[in-house]
Amino acid sequence: MPQRTNVRRRDALVAITDHSVSASAVAEILAEKKINAVTTVPDLVQLALHDRLQGDPAITYLQCSAENQALTCAMGMYVGGLEPVVMMQNQGLFNCLNTLRSVGIDARIPLVILVGAFGREHDNLGQPLSDSSRVMVNRTRPVIDALGLPFHHIETAADLPRIGRAIDAARAGKCAVVVHFGHYLAWN
């Protein structure tokens, strides 16, 4: 009986590892795209990326007290000549929808919002987000779609090029774009 438990744990660990992208790889893409500022309400899903960016001398890193503040500070950084991204959890994204509408749609500020899928079940990895039993997970994409904003889901390392495309889309369309990380970013 204990062997089966160990096999299940090993299989679960492999599944989780397959659905975790490297924080260093994400940071490299941001650097390649000349991102030089971050505003954030720190989140657990992207903690490894926070750690990586916070120590980067080429990044202006600003921790905010709320997601609305993170969006408006990023807008100010953009107006001031910086190229920011915003980092938050899925719950925070729901918290700041009106600010997202005003900054990312009405004001036409090209902001990339990196969103961590906090609360996603391990059983849902590799499955459609809509199959999650967690409201904050299964409703994120429909809400972003209803706003008419591009949504790029990052599930595995093969999805990493979507981040660069999201940055390009935000700049070309002068709009907000959501990059959604489906699982914790890997420390490396």
C-alpha positions as a printed Julia matrix, in Angstrom:
188×3 Matrix{Float64}:
   0.0    0.0     0.0
   2.72   2.62    0.78
   4.22   2.12   -2.69
   0.97   3.25   -4.33
   0.97   6.39   -2.2
   4.57   7.12   -3.2
   3.75   6.52   -6.86
   0.79   8.92   -6.64
   2.94  11.56   -4.96
   5.67  11.15   -7.58
   3.1   11.35  -10.4
   1.55  14.44   -8.81
   4.97  16.06   -8.48
   5.77  15.36  -12.15
   2.4   16.82  -13.2
   2.98  19.93  -11.1
   6.53  20.36  -12.45
   5.28  20.04  -16.04
   2.91  22.94  -15.39
   5.38  25.34  -13.8
   7.36  27.78  -15.89
  10.71  29.24  -14.96
  10.75  32.66  -13.32
  14.16  33.26  -14.91
  12.76  32.51  -18.37
   9.91  34.98  -17.79
  12.4   37.61  -16.58
  14.53  37.07  -19.71
  11.52  37.65  -21.96
  10.65  40.84  -20.07
  14.25  42.06  -20.49
  14.26  41.2   -24.21
  11.08  43.27  -24.61
  12.71  46.2   -22.76
  10.4   46.06  -19.74
  12.09  48.25  -17.16
   9.46  48.75  -14.45
   7.07  46.66  -12.37
   4.18  47.71  -10.18
   2.73  45.0    -8.02
   0.64  43.77   -5.21
   2.84  40.74   -4.5
   1.24  37.36   -5.01
   2.17  33.84   -4.07
   1.86  32.33   -7.56
   4.49  34.68   -9.01
   6.69  34.88   -5.89
   9.76  33.51   -7.68
   9.42  36.19  -10.37
   8.95  38.9    -7.76
  12.17  37.78   -6.12
  14.0   37.8    -9.46
  12.75  41.24  -10.58
  13.03  42.95   -7.22
  16.79  42.37   -7.22
  17.3   43.44  -10.84
  19.07  46.84  -11.07
  17.55  47.41  -14.53
  14.0   47.25  -13.09
  12.15  49.96  -11.2
  10.14  47.81   -8.77
   7.22  49.35   -6.89
   5.1   47.43   -4.36
   1.63  48.9    -4.07
  -1.02  48.51   -1.4
  -3.86  47.68   -3.83
  -4.33  46.59   -7.42
  -5.99  49.89   -8.41
  -2.88  51.69   -7.22
  -0.63  49.26   -9.12
  -2.49  50.0   -12.37
  -2.49  53.78  -11.94
   1.18  53.85  -10.88
   2.05  51.79  -13.96
   0.13  54.29  -16.07
   2.17  57.11  -14.54
   5.39  55.21  -15.2
   4.35  54.71  -18.84
   3.5   58.41  -19.25
   6.88  59.17  -17.66
   8.71  57.1   -20.29
   9.11  53.71  -18.61
   7.9   50.34  -19.97
   6.08  48.72  -17.03
   4.22  45.5   -16.37
   1.76  45.0   -13.52
   1.77  41.87  -11.34
  -1.17  40.64   -9.26
  -3.3   37.62   -8.35
  -6.58  36.71  -10.0
  -8.57  38.0    -6.99
  -6.83  41.35   -7.36
  -7.71  41.5   -11.02
 -11.39  41.25  -10.08
 -10.82  43.96   -7.47
  -9.6   46.52  -10.01
 -11.87  45.99  -13.02
 -13.06  49.59  -13.18
  -9.51  50.92  -13.04
  -8.48  48.35  -15.64
 -11.28  49.61  -17.87
 -10.31  53.25  -17.45
  -6.54  52.78  -17.81
  -6.28  49.83  -20.19
  -9.26  50.53  -22.43
 -10.44  54.15  -22.21
  -7.01  55.78  -21.72
  -5.41  53.32  -24.19
  -2.34  52.72  -22.02
  -0.45  49.62  -23.23
  -0.11  47.65  -20.01
   0.69  43.98  -19.63
  -0.85  42.53  -16.49
   0.79  39.36  -15.21
  -1.87  37.47  -13.25
  -1.28  34.46  -11.01
  -4.06  31.85  -10.8
  -4.24  31.65   -7.02
  -6.36  28.77   -5.76
  -6.16  26.59   -8.85
  -6.45  22.93   -7.98
  -3.61  20.56   -8.9
  -6.21  18.29  -10.52
  -7.09  21.13  -12.91
  -3.53  21.52  -14.26
  -3.53  20.73  -17.96
  -7.32  21.03  -18.03
  -9.41  24.0   -19.19
  -9.57  26.8   -16.63
 -13.35  26.69  -17.04
 -13.32  23.21  -15.45
 -11.89  24.53  -12.19
 -14.29  24.51   -9.24
 -12.81  27.82   -8.03
 -14.75  30.88   -9.17
 -11.68  33.12   -9.3
 -10.0   30.61  -11.62
 -12.88  29.66  -13.9
 -14.26  33.19  -14.32
 -11.04  35.11  -15.01
 -10.96  34.53  -18.76
 -14.69  35.18  -19.34
 -14.43  38.5   -17.49
 -11.36  39.57  -19.49
 -13.06  38.43  -22.7
 -16.15  40.5   -21.76
 -13.88  43.56  -21.48
 -12.55  42.78  -24.95
  -8.95  42.49  -23.78
  -6.44  39.92  -25.08
  -5.81  36.99  -22.72
  -2.71  34.78  -22.89
  -2.68  31.7   -20.65
   0.73  30.29  -19.65
   0.57  26.65  -18.59
   3.91  25.1   -19.65
   7.31  26.21  -20.94
   6.01  25.8   -24.5
   3.63  28.71  -23.8
   6.4   31.19  -22.88
   6.49  32.87  -26.33
   2.97  34.12  -25.6
   4.46  36.6   -23.13
   6.41  38.4   -25.86
   3.37  38.35  -28.12
   1.28  39.83  -25.31
   3.75  42.69  -24.85
   3.76  43.32  -28.6
  -0.06  43.25  -28.69
  -0.34  45.75  -25.82
   2.04  48.15  -27.53
   0.47  47.78  -30.99
  -3.12  47.97  -29.76
  -2.5   50.55  -27.02
  -4.5   48.46  -24.59
  -4.17  46.28  -21.55
  -3.33  42.61  -22.13
  -3.58  39.87  -19.51
  -0.9   37.17  -19.18
  -2.32  34.49  -16.91
   0.02  32.06  -15.14
  -1.87  28.85  -14.43
   0.51  27.6   -11.75
   3.3   28.73   -9.45
   6.4   29.95  -11.23
   9.48  27.83  -10.64
  12.44  29.08   -8.62
  15.73  28.87  -10.48
